[in-house]
């Protein structure tokens, strides 16, 4: 016969709780979309791999979600090989950006006032968990210009590699 303590719910160890939370965080990162979806315009191979995807440069386009009439074109390095195919490779921090007016540019009041300065308008994971490529926007009220900055960051350390572009509002 079993004692009454046998039927009590056992508490999980702190390690088990941590791994469960970590798993849920990974799941949320995979399921939750980035601020803006991008469209792949094209790719150029840079390093040949015999049986797997090559290392390449990807050119993507995305529209600013808070400013109508602005499209940004982002080129970034992407690792291939076996690690790149299964999604565990860490892409380099190399990226370049160019934003252009593709129609009448309309700023929201929050962008005009500067309350949305430094907001992330595009984010893409460049490693399994800890590294991402981000595009942030600033509004230069004095010159009536939108400034877009692309950079890479990590949980522990980021990279000083960056690129900037400007769009005149008119």
N, C-alpha and C positions, 0 to 999 in steps of 0.2 A: 504494500500500500504506500502511496506517495504522501509526502507531507504537504500541508497547505501552502508552504512556501514555494513548492514546485510550480503551482499554478499562477503565481504572481508574475507579472510582466517583468522581464529582465531589462535592465537599463543597458543602453549601448555604451561602449567605451568612448572616450573623447576622440580617439583616432577614428573610430567608425563614424561618429557624427561629422568629423571634419571631412572625411572622404565623401560622405553623402552630400554635404554642402558643396564641396568642390565639384562633384559630378553634376549637381543641379546648376551650378554656375556655368560649367562648360555647356550644358544643354541650353541654357538661356542665351549664351553667346551665339550658339549655332542657330537658334530659332528666331531671336529678335533681329529684325532687319536693321541695316545701317541707316543713318539719317536720310541719305539720298541714294537711290539706286543708280548705278552707272550703266552706260551702254558701251560695249567694246567696239571701237572703231576699227582697230587692226592690231596686228602683232608683227614683230620682226625678231627672228632667231638670232641669238648672240653666241650660244655655246651648244654644240651638237652633242646629243646623247644617243647611242645606238638603239636601245630598245625602249626608251622612255621619252617623256616630253622634254624638249630642249629648253634651256634657259632662254628667256626672251624679254623683250621690251613690249609692254602693253600700252596702247593708247586708248583711253576711255573718255567719254563725254558725260557730263551731268549738268543739269540745270539748277541754279541756285533756288532753293525752296522758298526763300523770303523776298527775292527780288526777281520780278518777272522781266524777261528780256535779256537775261545774262546766261550764257552757257560757258562752262569751263572745260578745257581739254587737259587731261592729265596723262603724262607718260611716266611709267614706273617700271622698275626691274622686277622680274618674277623668276624664281628659281624653278628648274625642272628636275630631272632625274627621278629616282624612286621616291625620295623624300618629298619632292614637289608634287608628284602625282598623288600621294596619299595625304598631303596637306600638313606635313610636319616640318618642312623646310622653312628657314627664316629668310625672307627676302631682304635684299640690301636696302639701305635708306636712300638710294638714289631716286629722285623724282623731279619732274619739271611740270610747270603749270602755265597755261595761257587762257585767259578768260576774254570773251568778246561779247559785244552787244549784238544780239540776234533779233532784236525787235525793240519796240518802245520800252525803255527802262522805267519801272515804277517801283519806288522804295516804299516800304511800309513805314508807319510813324515810328515804330520801335527801332528800325534801322536808321532812320533820319536822326533820331534823338541820341544815337550812340548806345542805347541800352542793349543792343545785340552785337556790339563790338566784341570780337574774339569768339563768337559763336562758331561751333563746328558745323560746317555745311556739307561736309563729306568725310566719311571715315571708312577705312578698309583695313581689316586685319592682315598683317604681313608675316605672322608666325602663328603657331598653334594657339597660343594664349596671350602672351605678354607684350607683343609689339604691334603697333598700328601706324598707318599713314593717315594723316589728317589734313584737311583744308579748313582754314578759319578765315572769316571775313571781318574787315574793319571798314568804317566809313570815315573818310577824310572830308569833314564838312567844309573846311576852308577852301579846298580845291574842287569840291563836288566830285569826288572820285571814290570808287570802291576798290579796296585793296584786298587781294586774296593771297594767302600764304600757305604753302604746303610744307610739311615737316613730318618727321618720324619720331615716335616716342616709345619708350618702354616703361614698365613699372619701376624699374630701378634707375635706368639712365636712358636718356634720349640721344639723338644725334644732332650735331649742329648743321648737318646738310639741310638746305632748304631752298625754296625758289619762291619768287613773288611776282605778281602781275597786277596791273591796274586797269580799271574800266572807267572811262569818263561818263558821268551820268547824263550830262547835257541839259 
